[in-house]
Amino acid sequence: MFVYLEAFRRIESEVCKALLAKQRQSKKVGVSVRDFVTDADHLSDDLIRTALAREFPEIPYYSEEMPIESVRLGKCFVVDPIDGTTNFYYGDDGNYWGVSIALIEDDYPLEGVVIRPGTHECWDAVSFERTICYSMSRPVTIDLNRMGVSSETDLQHSRVWIDPAKGDLKLFRAMREKLEECTTLPQTRIVCTISMMQIPMGRIDGYVHPGPMPEDIAAAMLVVEAAGGRVTNLKGKRYRVFSREPMVATNGKIHEPLLELLNQ
């Protein structure tokens, strides 16, 4: 029924096996300010791009390794071959890194998957229809009873994470200070895709980013929304994947108070 989602699922198994096999032997092949790229990023990118081009040659492909200017209106695949390259490269014991594949149309996601190879978890979603979390190492879905946003309505009792990443550091510090005053022990967390998955799993109540990259949120925002959450800009408008605006993702219940706090 969901042609693209089924293709993503076929691709994810091959990509995960390749990355787990490559992890201990990966090498840095490019370094920039506050970031670097490994040969594993390129390997994952090549595998995903080739597979998608084989099945859907008419749809453009965008990934972390490409300039944003290459994206056009209409349908487009948006891919992060490895989100959390630092954790991947240094062998993070928590396996806090992932892969994201999404189909978007005119800046909004339609179908997507977020994969966490180190724990064999995968989340997929179709726009506003449904979302599941399942294990790639088992034939049955897992965590279905726990899948869904939290019921927290009080901002002061909410767990909200924030990501500095490649965004505006001055804005990040201002947002972090506000969260420290009005929420419960906010944490600074990188790896946007995997951190956002904690909202549909009910583990946190909100996640704030001063300027996420398109590939980091294209699939993740879809999973959050399908689980009952909201993902918007600071004006409360549904987030546009390529906007690079500050992003607020929540369980939906603390969204308005959180926006009010951040806009003060």
Protein Blocks (a to p, Z undefined) as FASTA:
>chain_A
ZZmlmmmmmmmmmmmmmmmmmmmmgccfbdcehiacdfklmmmmmmmmmmmmmmmmmbcc
ddfkbcfklpcehjdddddfbghklmmmnopaklpacddddddeehiafbdcdddfknop
acdddehkbccdddfkbcbdehklmgccdfbfbfklpccdddfklmcfklmmmmmmmmmm
mmghiaddehjllmmmmmmnopambdcdfbicfklmmmmmmmmmmnopacddfkopacdf
klopacdddehlmmmmmmmmmmZZ
